[in-house]
């Protein structure tokens, strides 16, 4: 595998985490404008991406394959917890 192939493999592996990190904080800031006014979108997105990427890696290690529905469900739950923790619990 060449460097270009490795890049595309990693991009496709972390793609769901990046997509969730772009959409979930934007929707959270849209739904809870007043409550999340003091929290930066970049901070929410960074935490969401980091937690989601960690869950994807853990799912790969535990199940031996990527793209399992259990891993994606765990990623969504972990992202929701990260948004809650960063947005509300740390005040």
C-alpha positions in Angstrom: 0.0 0.0 0.0 1.3 3.4 -1.0 1.1 6.7 0.8 -2.0 7.8 -1.2 -3.8 4.5 -0.4 -2.9 4.9 3.3 -4.3 8.4 3.3 -7.6 7.4 1.7 -7.9 4.4 4.1 -7.5 6.7 7.1 -9.7 9.4 5.7 -12.5 6.9 5.1 -12.0 5.3 8.5 -12.2 8.7 10.4 -14.9 10.1 8.0 -17.9 9.2 10.2 -16.2 10.9 13.2 -15.5 14.0 11.2 -19.1 14.1 9.8 -20.6 13.7 13.3 -18.2 16.4 14.6 -19.3 18.9 12.0 -23.1 18.2 12.3 -23.8 17.5 15.9 -22.3 20.7 17.5 -24.0 22.8 14.8 -27.3 21.3 15.6 -26.7 21.6 19.4 -25.8 25.3 19.0 -28.9 25.8 16.9 -31.3 24.1 19.3 -29.8 25.5 22.5 -28.7 29.0 21.5 -28.9 30.7 24.8 -27.4 27.8 26.8 -24.5 27.3 24.5 -23.8 30.9 23.7 -20.6 31.0 25.7 -19.2 27.7 24.3 -17.2 27.9 21.1 -18.4 25.7 18.2 -14.8 24.7 17.6 -14.4 23.4 21.1 -17.6 21.3 20.8 -16.5 20.0 17.4 -13.0 19.1 18.7 -14.3 17.2 21.7 -16.9 15.4 19.5 -14.3 14.4 16.9 -11.8 13.2 19.5 -14.3 11.1 21.4 -15.8 9.7 18.2 -12.4 8.8 16.8 -11.5 7.1 20.0 -14.7 5.0 19.9 -14.0 4.1 16.3 -10.5 2.9 17.2 -11.9 0.9 20.2 -14.5 -0.7 18.0 -11.9 -1.7 15.5 -9.7 -3.2 18.2 -12.6 -5.0 20.1 -14.5 -6.4 17.1 -11.6 -6.8 14.6 -13.5 -4.9 11.8 -14.5 -1.4 11.2 -18.0 -0.3 10.2 -20.0 -2.3 12.7 -23.4 -0.9 13.7 -22.5 -1.4 17.3 -19.5 0.8 16.9 -21.5 3.5 15.2 -24.2 3.4 17.9 -21.5 3.7 20.6 -19.9 6.6 18.6 -23.2 8.5 18.6 -23.7 8.0 22.3 -20.2 9.0 23.1 -20.5 12.1 21.0 -23.7 13.1 22.8 -22.0 12.6 26.2 -19.1 14.7 25.0 -21.4 17.5 23.8 -23.3 17.4 27.1 -20.1 17.4 29.2 -18.4 20.2 27.3 -21.6 22.3 26.8 -23.3 22.0 30.2 -21.4 20.0 32.8 -18.2 22.0 32.8 -19.8 25.3 33.9 
